[in-house]
């Protein structure tokens, strides 16, 4: 399934999902799996995946969830636990199909929440760590206000036409995300309970000017984790660290991945030592 050089399709639970790969295949190197934001897609990662592959020596895969990019549309309205469903019902099958052997989940916004849910739900030995850009663990009034402002922008500006450059059904994309977050019941959404079950190292990056979430999100993560944690807060950065502060974000991820590789190498050396001295 790992093919570099252009977008491909895979089918999960009867739904066609677009994906693209950069760098070495899973049998040659660690794989970084990118999980996009609530209005993201493969193309909206822009140049980050290629730069990430070069900086880390890892293979990088990005896919568009149902309702995003060139993937099949989602069934609307989305259930309010749609991030949990994605983590439990779709992501495991994606990892299986692409053949991940050693991997890191790297998620942005909704994608970061999905990565955290996965790591806190499954003790998947293939996953060596997770990188979370601007994660959400609970709703905040300021974030919900920004999402309400996005609805006004979608209905009164050229936002829909700009989204159509990256999504084949911009209406499905926007309504699937915006309607769920603005549902009156969504104010109670909270996934903090998964944090304490995460058993792999975590890197979390957030901008000081993030319009969708405060640093309380990282505080909750830091206070609830029992695994190694790196926290990076970037100045002059809003909700998309990999775009607003690309170099600093890339450096932080590359350092984190290099550390995971050293841990893996030490684990292999210890295994060989024990085997040879048994």
Secondary structure in CASP SS format (residue, H / E / C, confidence):
PFRMAT SS
TARGET T0000
AUTHOR 0000-0000-0000
METHOD secondary structure of the structure
MODEL  1
X C 1.00
X C 1.00
X C 1.00
X E 1.00
X C 1.00
X C 1.00
X E 1.00
X E 1.00
X E 1.00
X E 1.00
X E 1.00
X E 1.00
X C 1.00
X C 1.00
X E 1.00
X E 1.00
X E 1.00
X E 1.00
X E 1.00
X E 1.00
X E 1.00
X E 1.00
X C 1.00
X C 1.00
X C 1.00
X C 1.00
X C 1.00
X C 1.00
X C 1.00
X C 1.00
X E 1.00
X E 1.00
X E 1.00
X E 1.00
X E 1.00
X C 1.00
X C 1.00
X C 1.00
X C 1.00
X C 1.00
X C 1.00
X C 1.00
X H 1.00
X H 1.00
X H 1.00
X C 1.00
X C 1.00
X H 1.00
X H 1.00
X H 1.00
X H 1.00
X H 1.00
X H 1.00
X H 1.00
X H 1.00
X H 1.00
X C 1.00
X C 1.00
X E 1.00
X E 1.00
X E 1.00
X E 1.00
X E 1.00
X C 1.00
X C 1.00
X C 1.00
X C 1.00
X C 1.00
X C 1.00
X C 1.00
X C 1.00
X C 1.00
X C 1.00
X C 1.00
X C 1.00
X C 1.00
X C 1.00
X C 1.00
X C 1.00
X C 1.00
X C 1.00
X H 1.00
X H 1.00
X H 1.00
X H 1.00
X H 1.00
X H 1.00
X H 1.00
X H 1.00
X H 1.00
X H 1.00
X H 1.00
X H 1.00
X H 1.00
X H 1.00
X H 1.00
X H 1.00
X H 1.00
X C 1.00
X C 1.00
X C 1.00
X C 1.00
X E 1.00
X E 1.00
X E 1.00
X E 1.00
X E 1.00
X E 1.00
X C 1.00
X H 1.00
X H 1.00
X H 1.00
X H 1.00
X H 1.00
X H 1.00
X H 1.00
X H 1.00
X H 1.00
X H 1.00
X H 1.00
X H 1.00
X C 1.00
X C 1.00
X C 1.00
X C 1.00
X C 1.00
X E 1.00
X E 1.00
X E 1.00
X E 1.00
X E 1.00
X E 1.00
X E 1.00
X C 1.00
X C 1.00
X C 1.00
X C 1.00
X E 1.00
X C 1.00
X C 1.00
X H 1.00
X H 1.00
X H 1.00
X H 1.00
X H 1.00
X H 1.00
X H 1.00
X H 1.00
X H 1.00
X H 1.00
X H 1.00
X H 1.00
X H 1.00
X H 1.00
X H 1.00
X H 1.00
X C 1.00
X C 1.00
X H 1.00
X H 1.00
X H 1.00
X H 1.00
X H 1.00
X C 1.00
X C 1.00
X C 1.00
X C 1.00
X C 1.00
X C 1.00
X H 1.00
X H 1.00
X H 1.00
X H 1.00
X H 1.00
X H 1.00
X H 1.00
X H 1.00
X H 1.00
X H 1.00
X H 1.00
X H 1.00
X C 1.00
X C 1.00
X H 1.00
X H 1.00
X H 1.00
X H 1.00
X H 1.00
X C 1.00
X E 1.00
X C 1.00
X H 1.00
X H 1.00
X H 1.00
X H 1.00
X H 1.00
X H 1.00
X C 1.00
X C 1.00
X C 1.00
X E 1.00
X E 1.00
X E 1.00
X E 1.00
X E 1.00
X E 1.00
X E 1.00
X C 1.00
X C 1.00
X C 1.00
X C 1.00
X C 1.00
X C 1.00
X C 1.00
X C 1.00
X H 1.00
X H 1.00
X H 1.00
X H 1.00
X H 1.00
X H 1.00
X H 1.00
X H 1.00
X H 1.00
X C 1.00
X C 1.00
X C 1.00
X C 1.00
X E 1.00
X E 1.00
X E 1.00
X E 1.00
X E 1.00
X E 1.00
X C 1.00
X C 1.00
X C 1.00
X C 1.00
X C 1.00
X C 1.00
X H 1.00
X H 1.00
X H 1.00
X H 1.00
X C 1.00
X H 1.00
X H 1.00
X H 1.00
X H 1.00
X H 1.00
X H 1.00
X H 1.00
X H 1.00
X H 1.00
X H 1.00
X H 1.00
X H 1.00
X H 1.00
X H 1.00
X H 1.00
X H 1.00
X H 1.00
X H 1.00
X H 1.00
X H 1.00
X H 1.00
X H 1.00
X H 1.00
X H 1.00
X H 1.00
X H 1.00
X H 1.00
X H 1.00
X H 1.00
X H 1.00
X H 1.00
X C 1.00
X C 1.00
END
